[in-house]
Amino acid sequence: MFAVVYRWRLHEGKEQQFVEGWRRVTDAIHARCGSYGSRLHRADDGTWVAYARWPDAESRERCAVPDPEGVALMSGAIAERFPETRLQIVEDLLAEPAAPWGTGPGGVTGPHVECRVGRRVTGVAE
């Protein structure tokens, strides 16, 4: 299995725009390219970090941009991009807790799904 870590610094006040773009792009990549989904995090240093999993590096490389509008939303919110980190998963002991709000793409549970049903992610400025 293959994973990629992405990291950005966003323009102040553009957080919700970024989340919407990220959600659109992630959903499209999952549906059209076979990714296992992604998680979006806000780090304590103010940067935003996404972790995406793929069956293999080749699957990711074959994936074209499936949602240009989502990419544009993300790009308009990004002040700085950091180099991506590519990872080969050696061991995976992550155990997912059951989330009361359901399951998203690739079996991912959490706030991503909460956003998809119209609720605001706690702490994300609009």
C-alpha positions in Angstrom: 0.0 0.0 0.0 1.1 3.6 -0.7 0.4 6.8 1.0 1.1 10.5 0.4 1.2 13.3 3.0 0.3 16.8 1.7 0.9 20.0 3.7 -0.3 23.6 3.2 -0.5 27.0 4.8 -3.8 28.7 4.0 -4.9 32.3 3.5 -6.7 33.5 6.6 -10.4 33.3 6.2 -10.2 30.8 3.3 -10.4 27.7 5.5 -13.9 26.7 4.6 -13.3 27.2 0.9 -10.2 24.9 1.2 -12.2 22.3 3.0 -14.9 22.3 0.3 -12.4 22.0 -2.5 -10.5 19.3 -0.7 -13.7 17.4 -0.1 -14.7 17.6 -3.8 -11.3 16.6 -5.0 -11.0 13.7 -2.5 -14.5 12.4 -3.4 -13.8 12.5 -7.1 -10.4 10.8 -6.7 -11.9 8.1 -4.6 -14.8 7.5 -7.1 -12.8 7.8 -10.4 -9.2 6.8 -9.5 -9.5 4.1 -6.9 -7.9 5.9 -4.0 -8.7 4.7 -0.5 -9.7 8.2 0.6 -7.9 10.9 2.6 -8.0 12.6 6.0 -7.6 16.3 6.5 -6.0 17.7 9.6 -5.2 21.1 11.0 -1.7 21.0 12.7 -0.9 22.9 15.9 1.6 25.0 13.9 -1.3 26.4 11.8 -0.6 24.3 8.7 -3.1 21.9 7.2 -2.1 18.3 6.5 -3.9 15.6 4.4 -3.0 12.0 4.4 -4.2 9.9 1.4 -3.9 6.2 0.8 -3.7 4.3 -2.5 -3.4 0.7 -3.6 0.0 1.6 -5.1 2.1 4.5 -6.4 1.1 3.7 -10.0 -2.6 4.1 -9.3 -1.9 7.6 -8.0 0.3 8.5 -10.9 -2.4 7.5 -13.4 -5.0 9.6 -11.7 -5.7 12.9 -13.6 -7.4 15.9 -12.0 -11.0 14.6 -11.7 -12.6 17.8 -10.4 -10.9 21.0 -11.7 -13.4 23.2 -9.9 -12.5 21.6 -6.6 -8.8 22.1 -7.4 -9.5 25.8 -8.1 -11.2 26.2 -4.7 -8.3 24.6 -2.9 -5.7 26.6 -4.9 -7.4 29.9 -4.2 -7.2 29.2 -0.4 -3.5 28.1 -0.4 -0.9 30.6 0.7 2.0 28.1 0.7 2.5 24.5 -0.5 5.1 22.3 1.1 6.7 19.3 -0.6 4.6 16.2 -0.5 5.9 13.1 1.3 5.5 9.7 -0.3 5.2 6.7 2.0 5.3 3.0 1.6 3.2 1.5 4.4 5.2 -1.1 6.3 2.8 -1.9 9.1 -0.8 -0.7 9.7 -2.1 -1.0 13.2 -4.5 1.9 13.0 -7.8 0.9 14.5 -10.8 3.0 13.5 -13.4 3.7 16.2 -17.0 3.6 15.2 -18.3 7.1 14.4 -21.9 7.9 15.2 -22.3 9.9 12.0 -21.3 7.1 9.5 -18.7 6.0 7.1 -17.3 7.9 4.1 -15.2 6.9 1.1 -13.0 3.9 1.5 -14.5 3.1 4.9 -13.1 6.4 6.4 -15.1 7.6 9.4 -15.0 11.0 11.0 -15.6 14.7 10.4 -15.2 14.4 6.6 -18.5 12.6 6.6 -20.0 15.1 9.0 -19.2 17.9 6.5 -20.9 15.9 3.7 -24.2 15.9 5.5 -24.2 19.6 5.9 -22.8 20.1 9.3 -19.9 22.5 9.9 -16.6 21.1 11.0 -15.9 22.5 14.5 -13.2 25.2 14.6 -13.2 25.9 10.8 -13.8 29.5 10.1 -16.2 30.4 7.3 
